[in-house]
Amino acid sequence: MPPPAPTPTSPTSPTSASAANPPPAPRRPLPRPPHSRPGGPAPWAVLPPDERRGITLDRVLAVVGHPGTIGPTPPTPTPAPARPAAVLVPLFEEGGETRVVLTVRSDQLHSHTGEVAFPGGRLDAGEGVVEGALREAFEEVGLDPGLATVVGQLTALPTVSSDTVMTPVVATLADRPSLTPNPGEVDRVFDVALADLVADGIFHEEWWSVPDRVAGDGFPVGEFPVWFFAVAGETVWGATARTLVELVCLVLGVDVPTTLHPR
């Protein structure tokens, strides 16, 4: 069910990324194909609720990496002609829980308008993924690169609709950030606890069927999984949801789904 339509507030004023951020504006319907079906339970559904709480930054760092190192899942090589892109996955701890900063993309952009995303974008010529992710986070939400400690990377993922391969760069922040969304790129900045993402009733899986897409192992041609989180009045899906699934699976010690990579 879509969230209610609250009165939107100006995205140009500085704000801390929090539940007190401006509420979400009405979003466009998800572009579901004509053929889809419900999927299975969350990978972490086997864990009791108590094991899905208390996700501290120390717990995250134990599996994602340490400053200056690469995380446990190496980046996937960029297939031609896809263009390299990078996003920043900013994490901070509050009340004993790790929280992740997310944005809602502006309707003024050419692709993925109104979708929940990490701050990021395509790399400039000769730019590395770390530099690009930090630059984009500064341009989109005013995050000072000097406040971010890069701790690792997650799996690089192709985004079919924008013909890019996106590398998630994980960084920690010492405190809750004060951010200023760039209205030309970002409608809203908010954050959620990783524990909230893995709470009961937040995640669901669908299997979409699109002609000419290679299927997951053992499934009909053209069928692939799509993952969703319903949090903070938003629906997180696509490459952002896939990255969050990988992150929380690593932290919780459950298997990352073998269908993580879209084909």
Long-range contacts (C-beta under 8 A, 24 or more apart in sequence): 2-26, 2-27, 2-29, 3-27, 3-233, 3-234, 4-233, 6-233, 8-187, 11-106, 11-181, 11-183, 11-186, 11-187, 11-188, 12-180, 12-181, 12-183, 13-180, 14-142, 14-178, 14-179, 14-180, 15-178, 15-179, 15-180, 15-181, 15-189, 16-176, 16-177, 16-178, 16-179, 17-99, 17-101, 17-176, 17-177, 17-179, 17-189, 17-190, 17-191, 18-176, 18-190, 18-191, 19-190, 19-232, 21-188, 21-189, 21-190, 22-188, 23-233, 24-104, 24-188, 24-232, 24-233, 24-234, 25-187, 25-188, 27-114, 27-234, 27-235, 28-113, 28-114, 30-235, 30-237, 32-206, 32-208, 33-208, 33-209, 33-210, 35-208, 35-209, 36-206, 36-207, 36-208, 36-209, 36-226, 37-206, 37-207, 37-209, 38-204, 38-205, 38-206, 38-207, 39-204, 39-205, 39-206, 39-207, 39-225, 40-205, 41-205, 42-198, 42-203, 42-204, 42-205, 43-245, 43-249, 43-254, 43-255, 43-256, 43-257, 44-198, 44-248, 44-249, 44-252, 44-254, 46-254, 47-252, 47-254, 49-199, 49-200, 51-252, 52-195, 52-198, 52-199, 52-252, 53-97, 53-195, 54-96, 54-97, 54-195, 55-97, 55-98, 55-193, 55-194, 55-195, 55-248, 55-251, 55-252, 56-93, 56-96, 56-97, 56-98, 57-91, 57-92, 57-93, 57-98, 57-172, 59-98, 59-251, 60-91, 60-98, 60-172, 60-194, 60-247, 60-251, 61-151, 61-172, 63-250, 63-251, 63-253, 64-151, 64-152, 64-154, 64-170, 64-247, 64-250, 64-251, 65-151, 65-152, 65-153, 65-170, 66-151, 66-152, 67-149, 67-150, 67-151, 68-150, 69-151, 69-152, 70-152, 70-153, 71-151, 71-152, 71-153, 71-154, 71-170, 71-250, 72-152, 72-250, 73-153, 73-154, 73-155, 73-246, 73-250, 73-256, 74-153, 74-155, 75-129, 75-153, 75-155, 75-156, 75-167, 76-155, 76-156, 76-157, 76-158, 76-165, 76-261, 77-156, 78-156, 78-165, 79-158, 79-165, 81-163, 82-158, 82-163, 82-164, 82-165, 83-122, 83-123, 83-163, 83-164, 83-165, 84-122, 84-123, 84-129, 84-132, 84-164, 84-165, 84-167, 85-120, 85-121, 85-122, 85-123, 85-132, 85-159, 85-162, 85-164, 85-165, 85-166, 85-167, 86-120, 86-121, 86-123, 86-129, 86-130, 86-132, 86-133, 86-136, 86-166, 86-167, 86-168, 86-169, 87-117, 87-118, 87-119, 87-120, 87-121, 87-133, 87-136, 87-166, 87-167, 87-168, 87-169, 87-243, 88-118, 88-119, 88-120, 88-133, 88-134, 88-136, 88-137, 88-143, 88-148, 88-168, 88-169, 88-171, 89-118, 89-154, 89-168, 89-169, 89-170, 89-171, 89-243, 89-247, 90-118, 90-119, 90-137, 90-143, 90-148, 90-171, 90-172, 90-173, 90-177, 91-170, 91-171, 91-172, 91-173, 92-172, 92-173, 92-174, 92-175, 92-176, 92-177, 92-191, 94-176, 94-193, 97-193, 97-194, 97-195, 98-193, 98-194, 98-195, 99-176, 99-191, 99-192, 99-193, 99-194, 100-191, 100-192, 100-194, 100-244, 100-247, 101-141, 101-143, 101-177, 101-179, 101-189, 101-190, 101-191, 102-189, 102-190, 102-191, 102-192, 102-234, 102-236, 102-240, 103-140, 103-141, 103-181, 103-186, 103-187, 103-188, 103-189, 103-190, 104-186, 104-187, 104-188, 104-189, 104-190, 104-234, 105-185, 105-186, 105-187, 106-183, 106-184, 106-185, 106-186, 106-187, 107-187, 108-183, 108-184, 108-185, 109-185, 111-161, 111-162, 112-161, 112-162, 112-238, 114-187, 115-237, 115-238, 115-240, 116-234, 116-235, 116-236, 116-237, 116-240, 117-240, 118-168, 118-240, 118-243, 119-143, 119-186, 120-166, 122-164, 129-153, 129-167, 129-169, 130-169, 133-167, 133-169, 133-171, 134-169, 134-171, 139-182, 139-185, 140-181, 140-182, 140-185, 140-186, 141-179, 141-180, 141-181, 141-182, 141-186, 141-189, 142-179, 142-180, 142-181, 142-182, 143-177, 143-179, 147-173, 147-174, 147-177, 148-172, 148-173, 149-173, 154-243, 154-246, 154-247, 155-243, 155-246, 155-260, 155-261, 157-239, 157-242, 157-243, 157-260, 157-261, 157-262, 158-261, 158-262, 159-238, 159-239, 160-262, 166-239, 168-243, 170-247, 190-232, 190-234, 192-231, 192-232, 194-247, 194-248, 194-251, 196-231, 197-229, 197-231, 197-244, 197-248, 198-248, 198-252, 201-230, 202-229, 202-230, 202-231, 203-227, 203-228, 203-229, 203-245, 204-228, 204-230, 213-263, 214-263, 215-263, 216-258, 216-259, 216-263, 217-258, 217-259, 224-259, 224-262, 224-263, 225-257, 225-259
